[in-house]
Amino acid sequence: MPKLKTNKAVKKRFRLTATGKVMHRQAGTSHLATRKSKKRRRQLRGKTVLDPSVAKPIRQVLGRWSY
């Protein structure tokens, strides 16, 4: 049986913590920042933990990068 290939698009967008949680970049940060309030822009910085119900298929697609 051949090895499963990692989905490279998912690998670029998500990363795993040491405990196995899936981290992702917050939506709404790439453009049109001038119309967003300063508070909103500040709160959109950084990465957040993905909801566990959505994280399971992401972990499966990551393949060997999921450990």
MDAnalysis code that builds the backbone (N, CA, C; Angstrom):
import MDAnalysis as mda
import numpy as np

u = mda.Universe.empty(201, n_residues=67, atom_resindex=np.repeat(np.arange(67), 3), trajectory=True)
u.add_TopologyAttr("name", ["N", "CA", "C"] * 67)
u.add_TopologyAttr("resid", np.arange(1, 68))
u.add_TopologyAttr("resname", ["MET", "PRO", "LYS", "LEU", "LYS", "THR", "ASN", "LYS", "ALA", "VAL", "LYS", "LYS", "ARG", "PHE", "ARG", "LEU", "THR", "ALA", "THR", "GLY", "LYS", "VAL", "MET", "HIS", "ARG", "GLN", "ALA", "GLY", "THR", "SER", "HIS", "LEU", "ALA", "THR", "ARG", "LYS", "SER", "LYS", "LYS", "ARG", "ARG", "ARG", "GLN", "LEU", "ARG", "GLY", "LYS", "THR", "VAL", "LEU", "ASP", "PRO", "SER", "VAL", "ALA", "LYS", "PRO", "ILE", "ARG", "GLN", "VAL", "LEU", "GLY", "ARG", "TRP", "SER", "TYR"])
u.atoms.positions = np.array([
    [0.837, -1.184, 0.000],
    [0.000, 0.000, 0.000],
    [0.885, 1.251, 0.000],
    [0.637, 2.220, -0.904],
    [1.494, 3.406, -0.962],
    [1.259, 4.339, 0.222],
    [2.258, 5.172, 0.444],
    [2.143, 6.157, 1.516],
    [1.109, 7.207, 1.132],
    [0.438, 7.774, 2.132],
    [-0.518, 8.853, 1.879],
    [0.235, 10.164, 1.739],
    [-0.157, 10.965, 0.772],
    [0.488, 12.253, 0.568],
    [-0.146, 13.305, 1.483],
    [0.689, 14.189, 1.997],
    [0.221, 15.302, 2.802],
    [-0.380, 16.353, 1.881],
    [-1.503, 16.929, 2.281],
    [-2.098, 18.027, 1.522],
    [-1.289, 19.291, 1.820],
    [-0.552, 19.782, 0.824],
    [0.372, 20.897, 1.024],
    [-0.348, 22.207, 1.336],
    [-1.555, 22.386, 0.789],
    [-2.321, 23.610, 1.065],
    [-2.694, 23.678, 2.543],
    [-3.070, 22.543, 3.107],
    [-3.424, 22.497, 4.531],
    [-2.177, 22.684, 5.391],
    [-1.073, 22.090, 4.964],
    [0.180, 22.196, 5.714],
    [0.627, 23.657, 5.835],
    [0.367, 24.466, 4.786],
    [0.773, 25.872, 4.798],
    [-0.137, 26.732, 5.684],
    [-1.382, 26.308, 5.870],
    [-2.357, 27.144, 6.568],
    [-2.550, 26.810, 8.040],
    [-2.190, 25.594, 8.436],
    [-2.415, 25.161, 9.814],
    [-1.136, 24.605, 10.396],
    [-1.013, 24.713, 11.720],
    [0.087, 24.049, 12.404],
    [-0.421, 23.478, 13.722],
    [0.277, 22.481, 14.218],
    [-0.156, 21.787, 15.419],
    [0.678, 22.215, 16.617],
    [0.028, 22.294, 17.770],
    [0.735, 22.548, 19.004],
    [1.302, 21.225, 19.505],
    [2.075, 21.287, 20.572],
    [2.673, 20.074, 21.138],
    [1.603, 19.140, 21.695],
    [0.465, 19.699, 22.098],
    [-0.607, 18.870, 22.657],
    [-1.567, 18.366, 21.586],
    [-1.351, 18.768, 20.316],
    [-2.167, 18.261, 19.214],
    [-3.301, 19.172, 18.782],
    [-3.379, 20.369, 19.375],
    [-4.415, 21.311, 18.949],
    [-3.997, 21.936, 17.624],
    [-4.987, 22.319, 16.810],
    [-4.706, 22.902, 15.495],
    [-4.804, 24.419, 15.594],
    [-3.736, 25.102, 15.181],
    [-3.699, 26.564, 15.189],
    [-3.937, 27.064, 13.762],
    [-4.589, 28.234, 13.667],
    [-4.830, 28.830, 12.358],
    [-4.776, 30.348, 12.454],
    [-4.571, 30.995, 11.306],
    [-4.559, 32.453, 11.247],
    [-6.000, 32.950, 11.233],
    [-6.246, 34.040, 11.899],
    [-7.601, 34.577, 11.966],
    [-8.017, 35.149, 10.613],
    [-9.290, 35.011, 10.308],
    [-9.826, 35.554, 9.060],
    [-9.989, 37.070, 9.180],
    [-9.955, 37.750, 8.037],
    [-10.207, 39.188, 8.017],
    [-8.985, 40.034, 8.261],
    [-7.783, 39.476, 8.074],
    [-6.573, 40.249, 8.354],
    [-5.795, 40.626, 7.103],
    [-6.188, 40.112, 5.950],
    [-5.327, 40.263, 4.781],
    [-5.456, 41.616, 4.077],
    [-6.647, 42.211, 4.062],
    [-6.796, 43.507, 3.392],
    [-8.001, 44.250, 3.952],
    [-8.195, 45.477, 3.480],
    [-9.283, 46.367, 3.927],
    [-9.199, 46.657, 5.424],
    [-7.988, 46.845, 5.913],
    [-7.799, 47.066, 7.350],
    [-8.172, 48.481, 7.777],
    [-8.189, 49.437, 6.841],
    [-8.436, 50.828, 7.230],
    [-9.863, 51.045, 7.714],
    [-10.791, 50.251, 7.236],
    [-12.175, 50.426, 7.673],
    [-12.490, 49.688, 8.972],
    [-11.546, 48.879, 9.445],
    [-11.750, 48.162, 10.703],
    [-11.226, 49.020, 11.852],
    [-11.860, 48.896, 12.992],
    [-11.441, 49.698, 14.142],
    [-10.081, 49.204, 14.645],
    [-9.419, 50.076, 15.376],
    [-8.096, 49.747, 15.895],
    [-8.178, 48.553, 16.853],
    [-9.229, 48.524, 17.653],
    [-9.439, 47.417, 18.591],
    [-9.607, 46.092, 17.845],
    [-10.385, 46.127, 16.762],
    [-10.642, 44.911, 15.989],
    [-9.370, 44.405, 15.321],
    [-8.586, 45.330, 14.757],
    [-7.321, 44.943, 14.113],
    [-6.365, 44.332, 15.132],
    [-6.322, 44.908, 16.325],
    [-5.434, 44.412, 17.372],
    [-5.854, 43.004, 17.817],
    [-7.156, 42.774, 17.919],
    [-7.646, 41.470, 18.357],
    [-7.514, 40.397, 17.279],
    [-7.374, 40.796, 16.013],
    [-7.211, 39.827, 14.931],
    [-5.766, 39.367, 14.753],
    [-4.834, 39.989, 15.497],
    [-3.437, 39.602, 15.373],
    [-3.189, 38.212, 15.944],
    [-2.155, 37.581, 15.468],
    [-1.749, 36.309, 16.026],
    [-2.566, 35.139, 15.522],
    [-2.379, 34.009, 16.138],
    [-3.058, 32.778, 15.730],
    [-4.000, 32.329, 16.846],
    [-5.024, 31.575, 16.463],
    [-5.973, 31.063, 17.444],
    [-6.148, 29.556, 17.252],
    [-6.700, 28.921, 18.266],
    [-6.930, 27.473, 18.224],
    [-8.218, 27.200, 17.451],
    [-8.159, 26.223, 16.569],
    [-9.311, 25.832, 15.762],
    [-10.275, 25.005, 16.603],
    [-11.570, 25.119, 16.310],
    [-12.582, 24.361, 17.030],
    [-12.318, 22.861, 16.854],
    [-12.425, 22.065, 17.921],
    [-12.116, 20.629, 17.829],
    [-12.953, 19.867, 16.811],
    [-14.192, 20.288, 16.592],
    [-15.035, 19.584, 15.624],
    [-14.530, 19.755, 14.196],
    [-13.856, 20.859, 13.922],
    [-13.304, 21.121, 12.593],
    [-11.867, 20.604, 12.497],
    [-11.218, 20.457, 13.640],
    [-9.797, 20.106, 13.658],
    [-9.525, 18.663, 13.268],
    [-10.471, 17.762, 13.506],
    [-10.222, 16.340, 13.238],
    [-9.915, 16.064, 11.770],
    [-10.746, 16.542, 10.802],
    [-10.387, 16.293, 9.396],
    [-9.091, 16.977, 8.972],
    [-8.781, 18.118, 9.566],
    [-7.520, 18.812, 9.250],
    [-6.346, 17.927, 9.662],
    [-6.432, 17.331, 10.847],
    [-5.376, 16.458, 11.336],
    [-5.193, 15.240, 10.438],
    [-6.287, 14.705, 9.910],
    [-6.206, 13.541, 9.026],
    [-5.516, 13.897, 7.706],
    [-5.824, 15.060, 7.159],
    [-5.250, 15.477, 5.879],
    [-3.766, 15.819, 6.025],
    [-3.364, 16.262, 7.218],
    [-1.960, 16.598, 7.440],
    [-1.062, 15.365, 7.375],
    [-1.602, 14.189, 7.622],
    [-0.817, 12.982, 7.520],
    [0.293, 12.914, 8.540],
    [1.521, 12.751, 8.078],
    [2.635, 12.570, 9.011],
    [2.992, 13.845, 9.768],
    [2.478, 15.000, 9.326],
    [2.741, 16.273, 10.019],
    [1.822, 16.459, 11.200],
    [0.974, 15.469, 11.482],
    [-0.008, 15.644, 12.554],
    [0.511, 15.196, 13.908],
    [1.762, 14.784, 14.015],
    [2.255, 14.365, 15.335],
    [3.023, 15.493, 15.965],
])
